[in-house]
Amino acid sequence: MQILTLWEKLNEYSLQFRDWIFENYRNPLLWVGIVVGGYLIFRAVYSTLNKD
């Protein structure tokens, strides 16, 4: 029962996030934030996987 509730919450949050993105897709700061956030995640994962 808990997993179904968690799944429903995640689905609800993803729909809210999608609607927020659709409302703000013209905002250049949003896209800069997405690109910078993606770069930081990539850099962290890349440096973690390439430890000597």
PDBQT receptor file of N, H, CA, C and O in Angstrom, charges set to zero:
ATOM      1  N   MET A   1       0.809  -1.186   0.000  1.00  0.00    +0.000 N 
ATOM      2  CA  MET A   1       0.000   0.000   0.000  1.00  0.00    +0.000 C 
ATOM      3  C   MET A   1       0.863   1.265   0.000  1.00  0.00    +0.000 C 
ATOM      4  O   MET A   1       0.501   2.256  -0.634  1.00  0.00    +0.000 OA
ATOM      5  N   GLN A   2       1.983   1.243   0.694  1.00  0.00    +0.000 N 
ATOM      6  H   GLN A   2       2.278   0.438   1.209  1.00  0.00    +0.000 HD
ATOM      7  CA  GLN A   2       2.866   2.405   0.777  1.00  0.00    +0.000 C 
ATOM      8  C   GLN A   2       3.485   2.744  -0.569  1.00  0.00    +0.000 C 
ATOM      9  O   GLN A   2       3.646   3.919  -0.901  1.00  0.00    +0.000 OA
ATOM     10  N   ILE A   3       3.833   1.721  -1.349  1.00  0.00    +0.000 N 
ATOM     11  H   ILE A   3       3.702   0.767  -1.080  1.00  0.00    +0.000 HD
ATOM     12  CA  ILE A   3       4.475   1.963  -2.636  1.00  0.00    +0.000 C 
ATOM     13  C   ILE A   3       3.514   2.647  -3.590  1.00  0.00    +0.000 C 
ATOM     14  O   ILE A   3       3.913   3.538  -4.340  1.00  0.00    +0.000 OA
ATOM     15  N   LEU A   4       2.256   2.242  -3.571  1.00  0.00    +0.000 N 
ATOM     16  H   LEU A   4       1.932   1.518  -2.962  1.00  0.00    +0.000 HD
ATOM     17  CA  LEU A   4       1.255   2.864  -4.425  1.00  0.00    +0.000 C 
ATOM     18  C   LEU A   4       1.065   4.326  -4.051  1.00  0.00    +0.000 C 
ATOM     19  O   LEU A   4       0.924   5.174  -4.932  1.00  0.00    +0.000 OA
ATOM     20  N   THR A   5       1.058   4.632  -2.769  1.00  0.00    +0.000 N 
ATOM     21  H   THR A   5       1.173   3.944  -2.053  1.00  0.00    +0.000 HD
ATOM     22  CA  THR A   5       0.924   6.015  -2.323  1.00  0.00    +0.000 C 
ATOM     23  C   THR A   5       2.138   6.831  -2.753  1.00  0.00    +0.000 C 
ATOM     24  O   THR A   5       1.992   7.964  -3.211  1.00  0.00    +0.000 OA
ATOM     25  N   LEU A   6       3.321   6.269  -2.612  1.00  0.00    +0.000 N 
ATOM     26  H   LEU A   6       3.440   5.348  -2.240  1.00  0.00    +0.000 HD
ATOM     27  CA  LEU A   6       4.534   6.950  -3.041  1.00  0.00    +0.000 C 
ATOM     28  C   LEU A   6       4.500   7.198  -4.536  1.00  0.00    +0.000 C 
ATOM     29  O   LEU A   6       4.854   8.287  -4.987  1.00  0.00    +0.000 OA
ATOM     30  N   TRP A   7       4.082   6.212  -5.311  1.00  0.00    +0.000 N 
ATOM     31  H   TRP A   7       3.794   5.328  -4.944  1.00  0.00    +0.000 HD
ATOM     32  CA  TRP A   7       4.010   6.348  -6.760  1.00  0.00    +0.000 C 
ATOM     33  C   TRP A   7       3.026   7.454  -7.155  1.00  0.00    +0.000 C 
ATOM     34  O   TRP A   7       3.304   8.235  -8.065  1.00  0.00    +0.000 OA
ATOM     35  N   GLU A   8       1.893   7.521  -6.480  1.00  0.00    +0.000 N 
ATOM     36  H   GLU A   8       1.668   6.887  -5.741  1.00  0.00    +0.000 HD
ATOM     37  CA  GLU A   8       0.912   8.558  -6.770  1.00  0.00    +0.000 C 
ATOM     38  C   GLU A   8       1.463   9.949  -6.449  1.00  0.00    +0.000 C 
ATOM     39  O   GLU A   8       1.232  10.896  -7.201  1.00  0.00    +0.000 OA
ATOM     40  N   LYS A   9       2.187  10.074  -5.337  1.00  0.00    +0.000 N 
ATOM     41  H   LYS A   9       2.374   9.304  -4.726  1.00  0.00    +0.000 HD
ATOM     42  CA  LYS A   9       2.797  11.360  -4.974  1.00  0.00    +0.000 C 
ATOM     43  C   LYS A   9       3.830  11.778  -6.014  1.00  0.00    +0.000 C 
ATOM     44  O   LYS A   9       3.859  12.936  -6.430  1.00  0.00    +0.000 OA
ATOM     45  N   LEU A  10       4.681  10.838  -6.436  1.00  0.00    +0.000 N 
ATOM     46  H   LEU A  10       4.658   9.897  -6.098  1.00  0.00    +0.000 HD
ATOM     47  CA  LEU A  10       5.679  11.161  -7.451  1.00  0.00    +0.000 C 
ATOM     48  C   LEU A  10       5.017  11.579  -8.760  1.00  0.00    +0.000 C 
ATOM     49  O   LEU A  10       5.482  12.501  -9.431  1.00  0.00    +0.000 OA
ATOM     50  N   ASN A  11       3.942  10.905  -9.115  1.00  0.00    +0.000 N 
ATOM     51  H   ASN A  11       3.564  10.156  -8.570  1.00  0.00    +0.000 HD
ATOM     52  CA  ASN A  11       3.217  11.262 -10.329  1.00  0.00    +0.000 C 
ATOM     53  C   ASN A  11       2.617  12.656 -10.208  1.00  0.00    +0.000 C 
ATOM     54  O   ASN A  11       2.663  13.439 -11.157  1.00  0.00    +0.000 OA
ATOM     55  N   GLU A  12       2.056  12.968  -9.049  1.00  0.00    +0.000 N 
ATOM     56  H   GLU A  12       2.018  12.332  -8.278  1.00  0.00    +0.000 HD
ATOM     57  CA  GLU A  12       1.475  14.297  -8.822  1.00  0.00    +0.000 C 
ATOM     58  C   GLU A  12       2.540  15.386  -8.917  1.00  0.00    +0.000 C 
ATOM     59  O   GLU A  12       2.324  16.416  -9.555  1.00  0.00    +0.000 OA
ATOM     60  N   TYR A  13       3.697  15.156  -8.279  1.00  0.00    +0.000 N 
ATOM     61  H   TYR A  13       3.873  14.319  -7.760  1.00  0.00    +0.000 HD
ATOM     62  CA  TYR A  13       4.779  16.141  -8.324  1.00  0.00    +0.000 C 
ATOM     63  C   TYR A  13       5.324  16.313  -9.735  1.00  0.00    +0.000 C 
ATOM     64  O   TYR A  13       5.645  17.430 -10.143  1.00  0.00    +0.000 OA
ATOM     65  N   SER A  14       5.432  15.223 -10.480  1.00  0.00    +0.000 N 
ATOM     66  H   SER A  14       5.172  14.316 -10.148  1.00  0.00    +0.000 HD
ATOM     67  CA  SER A  14       5.953  15.336 -11.845  1.00  0.00    +0.000 C 
ATOM     68  C   SER A  14       4.990  16.107 -12.737  1.00  0.00    +0.000 C 
ATOM     69  O   SER A  14       5.429  16.858 -13.607  1.00  0.00    +0.000 OA
ATOM     70  N   LEU A  15       3.691  15.937 -12.539  1.00  0.00    +0.000 N 
ATOM     71  H   LEU A  15       3.334  15.327 -11.832  1.00  0.00    +0.000 HD
ATOM     72  CA  LEU A  15       2.718  16.706 -13.320  1.00  0.00    +0.000 C 
ATOM     73  C   LEU A  15       2.771  18.190 -12.956  1.00  0.00    +0.000 C 
ATOM     74  O   LEU A  15       2.654  19.045 -13.834  1.00  0.00    +0.000 OA
ATOM     75  N   GLN A  16       2.943  18.502 -11.679  1.00  0.00    +0.000 N 
ATOM     76  H   GLN A  16       3.038  17.807 -10.965  1.00  0.00    +0.000 HD
ATOM     77  CA  GLN A  16       3.080  19.898 -11.259  1.00  0.00    +0.000 C 
ATOM     78  C   GLN A  16       4.349  20.514 -11.839  1.00  0.00    +0.000 C 
ATOM     79  O   GLN A  16       4.331  21.658 -12.295  1.00  0.00    +0.000 OA
ATOM     80  N   PHE A  17       5.451  19.762 -11.824  1.00  0.00    +0.000 N 
ATOM     81  H   PHE A  17       5.465  18.833 -11.453  1.00  0.00    +0.000 HD
ATOM     82  CA  PHE A  17       6.712  20.252 -12.375  1.00  0.00    +0.000 C 
ATOM     83  C   PHE A  17       6.586  20.476 -13.872  1.00  0.00    +0.000 C 
ATOM     84  O   PHE A  17       7.074  21.480 -14.390  1.00  0.00    +0.000 OA
ATOM     85  N   ARG A  18       5.934  19.550 -14.577  1.00  0.00    +0.000 N 
ATOM     86  H   ARG A  18       5.538  18.734 -14.157  1.00  0.00    +0.000 HD
ATOM     87  CA  ARG A  18       5.735  19.699 -16.021  1.00  0.00    +0.000 C 
ATOM     88  C   ARG A  18       4.918  20.949 -16.325  1.00  0.00    +0.000 C 
ATOM     89  O   ARG A  18       5.260  21.703 -17.237  1.00  0.00    +0.000 OA
ATOM     90  N   ASP A  19       3.854  21.176 -15.582  1.00  0.00    +0.000 N 
ATOM     91  H   ASP A  19       3.576  20.563 -14.841  1.00  0.00    +0.000 HD
ATOM     92  CA  ASP A  19       3.037  22.373 -15.786  1.00  0.00    +0.000 C 
ATOM     93  C   ASP A  19       3.829  23.647 -15.512  1.00  0.00    +0.000 C 
ATOM     94  O   ASP A  19       3.682  24.639 -16.226  1.00  0.00    +0.000 OA
ATOM     95  N   TRP A  20       4.671  23.618 -14.475  1.00  0.00    +0.000 N 
ATOM     96  H   TRP A  20       4.790  22.812 -13.895  1.00  0.00    +0.000 HD
ATOM     97  CA  TRP A  20       5.496  24.772 -14.153  1.00  0.00    +0.000 C 
ATOM     98  C   TRP A  20       6.490  25.058 -15.272  1.00  0.00    +0.000 C 
ATOM     99  O   TRP A  20       6.719  26.216 -15.621  1.00  0.00    +0.000 OA
ATOM    100  N   ILE A  21       7.083  24.003 -15.836  1.00  0.00    +0.000 N 
ATOM    101  H   ILE A  21       6.898  23.062 -15.553  1.00  0.00    +0.000 HD
ATOM    102  CA  ILE A  21       8.016  24.172 -16.956  1.00  0.00    +0.000 C 
ATOM    103  C   ILE A  21       7.292  24.762 -18.159  1.00  0.00    +0.000 C 
ATOM    104  O   ILE A  21       7.814  25.671 -18.805  1.00  0.00    +0.000 OA
ATOM    105  N   PHE A  22       6.101  24.262 -18.470  1.00  0.00    +0.000 N 
ATOM    106  H   PHE A  22       5.677  23.523 -17.945  1.00  0.00    +0.000 HD
ATOM    107  CA  PHE A  22       5.331  24.778 -19.600  1.00  0.00    +0.000 C 
ATOM    108  C   PHE A  22       4.975  26.249 -19.410  1.00  0.00    +0.000 C 
ATOM    109  O   PHE A  22       4.944  27.003 -20.383  1.00  0.00    +0.000 OA
ATOM    110  N   GLU A  23       4.709  26.669 -18.181  1.00  0.00    +0.000 N 
ATOM    111  H   GLU A  23       4.735  26.057 -17.391  1.00  0.00    +0.000 HD
ATOM    112  CA  GLU A  23       4.379  28.061 -17.916  1.00  0.00    +0.000 C 
ATOM    113  C   GLU A  23       5.596  28.974 -18.001  1.00  0.00    +0.000 C 
ATOM    114  O   GLU A  23       5.451  30.156 -18.310  1.00  0.00    +0.000 OA
ATOM    115  N   ASN A  24       6.787  28.454 -17.734  1.00  0.00    +0.000 N 
ATOM    116  H   ASN A  24       6.905  27.493 -17.483  1.00  0.00    +0.000 HD
ATOM    117  CA  ASN A  24       7.989  29.287 -17.640  1.00  0.00    +0.000 C 
ATOM    118  C   ASN A  24       9.049  28.950 -18.680  1.00  0.00    +0.000 C 
ATOM    119  O   ASN A  24      10.223  29.264 -18.480  1.00  0.00    +0.000 OA
ATOM    120  N   TYR A  25       8.666  28.321 -19.780  1.00  0.00    +0.000 N 
ATOM    121  H   TYR A  25       7.713  28.066 -19.943  1.00  0.00    +0.000 HD
ATOM    122  CA  TYR A  25       9.684  27.877 -20.732  1.00  0.00    +0.000 C 
ATOM    123  C   TYR A  25      10.392  29.024 -21.436  1.00  0.00    +0.000 C 
ATOM    124  O   TYR A  25      11.457  28.809 -22.014  1.00  0.00    +0.000 OA
ATOM    125  N   ARG A  26       9.852  30.214 -21.412  1.00  0.00    +0.000 N 
ATOM    126  H   ARG A  26       8.987  30.390 -20.943  1.00  0.00    +0.000 HD
ATOM    127  CA  ARG A  26      10.494  31.359 -22.068  1.00  0.00    +0.000 C 
ATOM    128  C   ARG A  26      11.491  32.080 -21.159  1.00  0.00    +0.000 C 
ATOM    129  O   ARG A  26      12.176  33.000 -21.607  1.00  0.00    +0.000 OA
ATOM    130  N   ASN A  27      11.579  31.688 -19.927  1.00  0.00    +0.000 N 
ATOM    131  H   ASN A  27      11.023  30.941 -19.563  1.00  0.00    +0.000 HD
ATOM    132  CA  ASN A  27      12.467  32.339 -18.973  1.00  0.00    +0.000 C 
ATOM    133  C   ASN A  27      13.902  31.858 -19.201  1.00  0.00    +0.000 C 
ATOM    134  O   ASN A  27      14.191  30.676 -19.012  1.00  0.00    +0.000 OA
ATOM    135  N   PRO A  28      14.802  32.758 -19.605  1.00  0.00    +0.000 N 
ATOM    136  CA  PRO A  28      16.185  32.326 -19.866  1.00  0.00    +0.000 C 
ATOM    137  C   PRO A  28      16.912  31.857 -18.609  1.00  0.00    +0.000 C 
ATOM    138  O   PRO A  28      17.802  31.010 -18.693  1.00  0.00    +0.000 OA
ATOM    139  N   LEU A  29      16.545  32.394 -17.445  1.00  0.00    +0.000 N 
ATOM    140  H   LEU A  29      15.822  33.081 -17.377  1.00  0.00    +0.000 HD
ATOM    141  CA  LEU A  29      17.196  31.951 -16.207  1.00  0.00    +0.000 C 
ATOM    142  C   LEU A  29      16.863  30.504 -15.900  1.00  0.00    +0.000 C 
ATOM    143  O   LEU A  29      17.683  29.789 -15.324  1.00  0.00    +0.000 OA
ATOM    144  N   LEU A  30      15.679  30.064 -16.274  1.00  0.00    +0.000 N 
ATOM    145  H   LEU A  30      15.012  30.645 -16.741  1.00  0.00    +0.000 HD
ATOM    146  CA  LEU A  30      15.304  28.659 -16.091  1.00  0.00    +0.000 C 
ATOM    147  C   LEU A  30      16.236  27.763 -16.886  1.00  0.00    +0.000 C 
ATOM    148  O   LEU A  30      16.733  26.763 -16.368  1.00  0.00    +0.000 OA
ATOM    149  N   TRP A  31      16.476  28.116 -18.144  1.00  0.00    +0.000 N 
ATOM    150  H   TRP A  31      16.073  28.928 -18.565  1.00  0.00    +0.000 HD
ATOM    151  CA  TRP A  31      17.327  27.276 -18.993  1.00  0.00    +0.000 C 
ATOM    152  C   TRP A  31      18.782  27.333 -18.573  1.00  0.00    +0.000 C 
ATOM    153  O   TRP A  31      19.490  26.329 -18.657  1.00  0.00    +0.000 OA
ATOM    154  N   VAL A  32      19.239  28.490 -18.124  1.00  0.00    +0.000 N 
ATOM    155  H   VAL A  32      18.665  29.305 -18.056  1.00  0.00    +0.000 HD
ATOM    156  CA  VAL A  32      20.607  28.583 -17.599  1.00  0.00    +0.000 C 
ATOM    157  C   VAL A  32      20.739  27.697 -16.366  1.00  0.00    +0.000 C 
ATOM    158  O   VAL A  32      21.735  26.990 -16.208  1.00  0.00    +0.000 OA
ATOM    159  N   GLY A  33      19.740  27.735 -15.498  1.00  0.00    +0.000 N 
ATOM    160  H   GLY A  33      18.931  28.309 -15.626  1.00  0.00    +0.000 HD
ATOM    161  CA  GLY A  33      19.757  26.895 -14.298  1.00  0.00    +0.000 C 
ATOM    162  C   GLY A  33      19.736  25.412 -14.627  1.00  0.00    +0.000 C 
ATOM    163  O   GLY A  33      20.427  24.622 -13.984  1.00  0.00    +0.000 OA
ATOM    164  N   ILE A  34      18.943  25.025 -15.631  1.00  0.00    +0.000 N 
ATOM    165  H   ILE A  34      18.382  25.666 -16.154  1.00  0.00    +0.000 HD
ATOM    166  CA  ILE A  34      18.884  23.621 -16.035  1.00  0.00    +0.000 C 
ATOM    167  C   ILE A  34      20.222  23.168 -16.609  1.00  0.00    +0.000 C 
ATOM    168  O   ILE A  34      20.700  22.079 -16.292  1.00  0.00    +0.000 OA
ATOM    169  N   VAL A  35      20.827  24.006 -17.455  1.00  0.00    +0.000 N 
ATOM    170  H   VAL A  35      20.438  24.890 -17.712  1.00  0.00    +0.000 HD
ATOM    171  CA  VAL A  35      22.114  23.640 -18.057  1.00  0.00    +0.000 C 
ATOM    172  C   VAL A  35      23.206  23.571 -16.994  1.00  0.00    +0.000 C 
ATOM    173  O   VAL A  35      23.995  22.627 -16.980  1.00  0.00    +0.000 OA
ATOM    174  N   VAL A  36      23.259  24.553 -16.111  1.00  0.00    +0.000 N 
ATOM    175  H   VAL A  36      22.618  25.321 -16.122  1.00  0.00    +0.000 HD
ATOM    176  CA  VAL A  36      24.281  24.552 -15.053  1.00  0.00    +0.000 C 
ATOM    177  C   VAL A  36      24.066  23.365 -14.109  1.00  0.00    +0.000 C 
ATOM    178  O   VAL A  36      25.024  22.696 -13.721  1.00  0.00    +0.000 OA
ATOM    179  N   GLY A  37      22.817  23.109 -13.744  1.00  0.00    +0.000 N 
ATOM    180  H   GLY A  37      22.039  23.652 -14.059  1.00  0.00    +0.000 HD
ATOM    181  CA  GLY A  37      22.523  21.958 -12.885  1.00  0.00    +0.000 C 
ATOM    182  C   GLY A  37      22.913  20.644 -13.544  1.00  0.00    +0.000 C 
ATOM    183  O   GLY A  37      23.479  19.766 -12.893  1.00  0.00    +0.000 OA
ATOM    184  N   GLY A  38      22.616  20.504 -14.823  1.00  0.00    +0.000 N 
ATOM    185  H   GLY A  38      22.156  21.217 -15.352  1.00  0.00    +0.000 HD
ATOM    186  CA  GLY A  38      23.003  19.296 -15.552  1.00  0.00    +0.000 C 
ATOM    187  C   GLY A  38      24.512  19.140 -15.621  1.00  0.00    +0.000 C 
ATOM    188  O   GLY A  38      25.038  18.037 -15.470  1.00  0.00    +0.000 OA
ATOM    189  N   TYR A  39      25.206  20.250 -15.851  1.00  0.00    +0.000 N 
ATOM    190  H   TYR A  39      24.778  21.146 -15.974  1.00  0.00    +0.000 HD
ATOM    191  CA  TYR A  39      26.670  20.202 -15.893  1.00  0.00    +0.000 C 
ATOM    192  C   TYR A  39      27.251  19.785 -14.543  1.00  0.00    +0.000 C 
ATOM    193  O   TYR A  39      28.181  18.979 -14.490  1.00  0.00    +0.000 OA
ATOM    194  N   LEU A  40      26.709  20.328 -13.456  1.00  0.00    +0.000 N 
ATOM    195  H   LEU A  40      25.954  20.982 -13.500  1.00  0.00    +0.000 HD
ATOM    196  CA  LEU A  40      27.223  19.974 -12.126  1.00  0.00    +0.000 C 
ATOM    197  C   LEU A  40      26.972  18.509 -11.801  1.00  0.00    +0.000 C 
ATOM    198  O   LEU A  40      27.826  17.843 -11.216  1.00  0.00    +0.000 OA
ATOM    199  N   ILE A  41      25.805  18.010 -12.177  1.00  0.00    +0.000 N 
ATOM    200  H   ILE A  41      25.111  18.551 -12.652  1.00  0.00    +0.000 HD
ATOM    201  CA  ILE A  41      25.521  16.588 -11.962  1.00  0.00    +0.000 C 
ATOM    202  C   ILE A  41      26.457  15.733 -12.798  1.00  0.00    +0.000 C 
ATOM    203  O   ILE A  41      27.004  14.747 -12.304  1.00  0.00    +0.000 OA
ATOM    204  N   PHE A  42      26.647  16.103 -14.075  1.00  0.00    +0.000 N 
ATOM    205  H   PHE A  42      26.202  16.904 -14.476  1.00  0.00    +0.000 HD
ATOM    206  CA  PHE A  42      27.560  15.359 -14.936  1.00  0.00    +0.000 C 
ATOM    207  C   PHE A  42      28.970  15.368 -14.371  1.00  0.00    +0.000 C 
ATOM    208  O   PHE A  42      29.637  14.333 -14.339  1.00  0.00    +0.000 OA
ATOM    209  N   ARG A  43      29.427  16.531 -13.925  1.00  0.00    +0.000 N 
ATOM    210  H   ARG A  43      28.886  17.372 -13.951  1.00  0.00    +0.000 HD
ATOM    211  CA  ARG A  43      30.787  16.644 -13.389  1.00  0.00    +0.000 C 
ATOM    212  C   ARG A  43      30.972  15.787 -12.137  1.00  0.00    +0.000 C 
ATOM    213  O   ARG A  43      32.007  15.140 -11.977  1.00  0.00    +0.000 OA
ATOM    214  N   ALA A  44      29.977  15.779 -11.254  1.00  0.00    +0.000 N 
ATOM    215  H   ALA A  44      29.136  16.304 -11.384  1.00  0.00    +0.000 HD
ATOM    216  CA  ALA A  44      30.066  14.985 -10.033  1.00  0.00    +0.000 C 
ATOM    217  C   ALA A  44      30.090  13.495 -10.351  1.00  0.00    +0.000 C 
ATOM    218  O   ALA A  44      30.890  12.750  -9.784  1.00  0.00    +0.000 OA
ATOM    219  N   VAL A  45      29.221  13.060 -11.248  1.00  0.00    +0.000 N 
ATOM    220  H   VAL A  45      28.571  13.664 -11.708  1.00  0.00    +0.000 HD
ATOM    221  CA  VAL A  45      29.175  11.635 -11.613  1.00  0.00    +0.000 C 
ATOM    222  C   VAL A  45      30.449  11.230 -12.337  1.00  0.00    +0.000 C 
ATOM    223  O   VAL A  45      30.997  10.160 -12.071  1.00  0.00    +0.000 OA
ATOM    224  N   TYR A  46      30.924  12.068 -13.244  1.00  0.00    +0.000 N 
ATOM    225  H   TYR A  46      30.479  12.937 -13.459  1.00  0.00    +0.000 HD
ATOM    226  CA  TYR A  46      32.130  11.758 -14.006  1.00  0.00    +0.000 C 
ATOM    227  C   TYR A  46      33.350  11.658 -13.082  1.00  0.00    +0.000 C 
ATOM    228  O   TYR A  46      34.152  10.733 -13.203  1.00  0.00    +0.000 OA
ATOM    229  N   SER A  47      33.481  12.605 -12.170  1.00  0.00    +0.000 N 
ATOM    230  H   SER A  47      32.829  13.357 -12.071  1.00  0.00    +0.000 HD
ATOM    231  CA  SER A  47      34.641  12.561 -11.266  1.00  0.00    +0.000 C 
ATOM    232  C   SER A  47      34.548  11.384 -10.304  1.00  0.00    +0.000 C 
ATOM    233  O   SER A  47      35.572  10.818  -9.922  1.00  0.00    +0.000 OA
ATOM    234  N   THR A  48      33.345  11.010  -9.911  1.00  0.00    +0.000 N 
ATOM    235  H   THR A  48      32.513  11.470 -10.221  1.00  0.00    +0.000 HD
ATOM    236  CA  THR A  48      33.178   9.848  -9.029  1.00  0.00    +0.000 C 
ATOM    237  C   THR A  48      33.532   8.551  -9.729  1.00  0.00    +0.000 C 
ATOM    238  O   THR A  48      34.147   7.668  -9.131  1.00  0.00    +0.000 OA
ATOM    239  N   LEU A  49      33.153   8.430 -10.976  1.00  0.00    +0.000 N 
ATOM    240  H   LEU A  49      32.653   9.147 -11.462  1.00  0.00    +0.000 HD
ATOM    241  CA  LEU A  49      33.406   7.185 -11.710  1.00  0.00    +0.000 C 
ATOM    242  C   LEU A  49      34.837   7.059 -12.205  1.00  0.00    +0.000 C 
ATOM    243  O   LEU A  49      35.271   5.959 -12.547  1.00  0.00    +0.000 OA
ATOM    244  N   ASN A  50      35.583   8.164 -12.253  1.00  0.00    +0.000 N 
ATOM    245  H   ASN A  50      35.230   9.058 -11.975  1.00  0.00    +0.000 HD
ATOM    246  CA  ASN A  50      36.950   8.117 -12.761  1.00  0.00    +0.000 C 
ATOM    247  C   ASN A  50      38.001   8.285 -11.666  1.00  0.00    +0.000 C 
ATOM    248  O   ASN A  50      39.056   8.875 -11.902  1.00  0.00    +0.000 OA
ATOM    249  N   LYS A  51      37.722   7.778 -10.496  1.00  0.00    +0.000 N 
ATOM    250  H   LYS A  51      36.866   7.298 -10.304  1.00  0.00    +0.000 HD
ATOM    251  CA  LYS A  51      38.712   7.805  -9.416  1.00  0.00    +0.000 C 
ATOM    252  C   LYS A  51      39.833   6.801  -9.750  1.00  0.00    +0.000 C 
ATOM    253  O   LYS A  51      39.582   5.706 -10.253  1.00  0.00    +0.000 OA
ATOM    254  N   ASP A  52      41.057   7.207  -9.458  1.00  0.00    +0.000 N 
ATOM    255  H   ASP A  52      41.261   8.097  -9.049  1.00  0.00    +0.000 HD
ATOM    256  CA  ASP A  52      42.198   6.304  -9.705  1.00  0.00    +0.000 C 
ATOM    257  C   ASP A  52      42.549   5.525  -8.458  1.00  0.00    +0.000 C 
ATOM    258  O   ASP A  52      43.479   4.718  -8.475  1.00  0.00    +0.000 OA
TER     259      ASP A  52
